[in-house]
Amino acid sequence: RLMAPQAARMQRIIEDLLMLASLEHAPPPSEARVALGALLERLKSETEQLSSGRHRVSLAIEAAHDLLGAESEIASAFLNLASNAVRYTPAGGEIRLAWRSGAGGGEFTVADTGIGIDAAHLPRLTERFYRVDRGRSRDSGGTGLGLAIVKHALARHQATLEIESTPGKGSTFRARFPAARLAPALQNVPG
């Protein structure tokens, strides 16, 4: 009984380390079209499943553009941001997912009403194994690698991660993509 949770935690760490190694050493991502509307609807559903009804989860999409890149990497980055919001937002809180785009580029945002992060920690959040609160992260199943994965996946798509947070009020994570990574959104085709 005691070994099973530790073995599962080690498995998650190994999987995250393999993902990081893959991101660092893989050839540049493809230029495949990523249909953001469908991806974000799946992300909302997965976020609701992770939340198990403890949070209000909303999604706002301005579908003027899709992204060009590796869907699995983009989906992994977005899900890591959303799962952190679930992990660090107390029950009854709110998690807002949003995509907007225009001539200057695209922006995916995860905003929550969670516990927030002191400004002193913000510059180090994307470092491997860096944790603001080691005990809480370990208790919630975190490996300390999620934001490092996000950073690398975004960098491979020439995107940046911006973080704003206020302790006790919540956090906002923004993934900003350059205009060169955008493509006009295709109309939904029935089927």
N, C-alpha and C positions, 0 to 999 in steps of 0.2 A: 504493500500500500504506500509506503513512503518513497520507494524508488520510482514508481510509475510517473508521478508528476515531475520529478527531476529529469527522468529520461525524456519525457515529452518536451520539457523546456530546452534540454540539450538539442533535441531534434529541431526545434524552431530556430535555435541559434545557428545550427549547421545549415539549415535551409536558407536563412538570411545571409550568412557568410558566402554561400555558393551564389546567391543572387547578386551580391555585391561584386564578387570576382567576375561573374559573367558580364556585368555592366561595365566594369573597368577594362576588360580585355576583349570585348566583342567588337566586331567591325561596326562602323557607323550604322545607325538604325535605318531601316528602309524608309522609303518615301510613300508608303502605302497610305491610302486615305483612311482615317479613323473617324467613323460616323459618331460624332460626339453625343447626339441626341440619344441614341441607343445605349452607348457606353454609360452616360450619366444616369439614365433610367435604371440600368443594372446596378450602378453604384448606389443609388438611393435605396433600392431594394436590399442590397447587401448591408448597407448601413442600418436599415430598419431591423434586419435580422440580428445583427450584432447587438443592437440596442435592446432587443426583446421587449419593446414597448415602454422602456424607461424614459425615452426622450421624444420630443417633437422633432421630426426630421422633415425638412422642406428642400425643394429643388427649384431653382429658377434658371431657365435656359434662354439665352438670346441666341438662337440657332442661325446666325448669319454665316457662320463658318464651321468647317470641320478642321481637324488637324492632319498634318502629314507626319508620319512616323511609325514607330513600332507600337501597336495597340497594347501588347502585353506589358510593355514598360510603362506606358502612360497609365494604363489601368492599375498597375501595381503602385505607382506613385500616388494616384488619387485615392486608392483604397487605404494606403498607409495613413494618409492625412485624415481621412474620414474615421478610421478605426481609432486613431489617437483621440479624436474629438469624443467618440463614444467612451473611451477608456477614462478620460479626464473630465468628463462632464457629469456632475451628480444627477441622480434620477430626478425627473421633472424638468430638466434643462432643455435647451434648444440647440439643434445643429442645423445650420443653413449651408447648403451646397449651391454653388452658382457658377455659370459659365457666361461670359460676355466677350464679345469680340468686335473689332472695328479695324479701320485702316492702320492703326498703330500696333496691332497684335491681338492676342487673346489672353484671357485671364480666367483661371479656375480658382475658386475661393471656397474654403471651408472655414466657417465662423461658428463659434460655440459660446455658450454661457457657462463654461466650465470654471475650473479652479484658477486658471491663469498661470502665468509664469513671470517671475521677477525679471526685470530688464537685464540684470547682471548675467543671467543664464542664456539669453537669446543668441549671442554670438557663437556659442559652443553647441547649440542644440543638434546640429547636423554632424557632429563628430561621432565616430563609432564608439559605442558603449557609453556615451555621455548620458547621464541621468540627472535630472533635477532632484528627484526624490527616489533614491535607490530602492527603498522598501516598497513604496507604492507601485513603482513600475514592475518590479518582480512579482508582486502580489497580483497585478492585473494581467500578467502574462506577457509583458513586453520583453524584448531582447536587447534593447538599446541600439538597434541597428536600423529601425524603420526610417528615421529621418535621413540617415546616411544614404539609404537606398533611394529615397525621394530625391535627394540632392543629385546623386549620380544619374538617375534616370532623366531628370530634367535637364541636366547639363548636356547629356547626349542629344537632346532636342533643342539646344541653344536657349533653354529656358532658365529662369531664375526663380528662387524661392524667397519670398518676403514674409516676415513674421512680425505681428504686432500682438502684444498681450498685456493685460492688466490683472495682477493678482486679485482673485475674488470676483472678477467680472467676465473673464473669458479670453479667448485667443482667436486671431484671424490669420490663416495661412493662405498666401496667394502664390500660385504658380503662374508666372508670366511668360508667354510664348511670343517670339518675334513674328512679325507679319509674314516672313518667308515660310513659316510653318503652317500657315493658314491656307485653306482652299474653300471656295464657295460651297456651302452646304448643299448636298443633293436633296431633292424632294423625296419624301418617304414613298417608296414604291410598294403597293400592296403585294402581299405574298407571304 
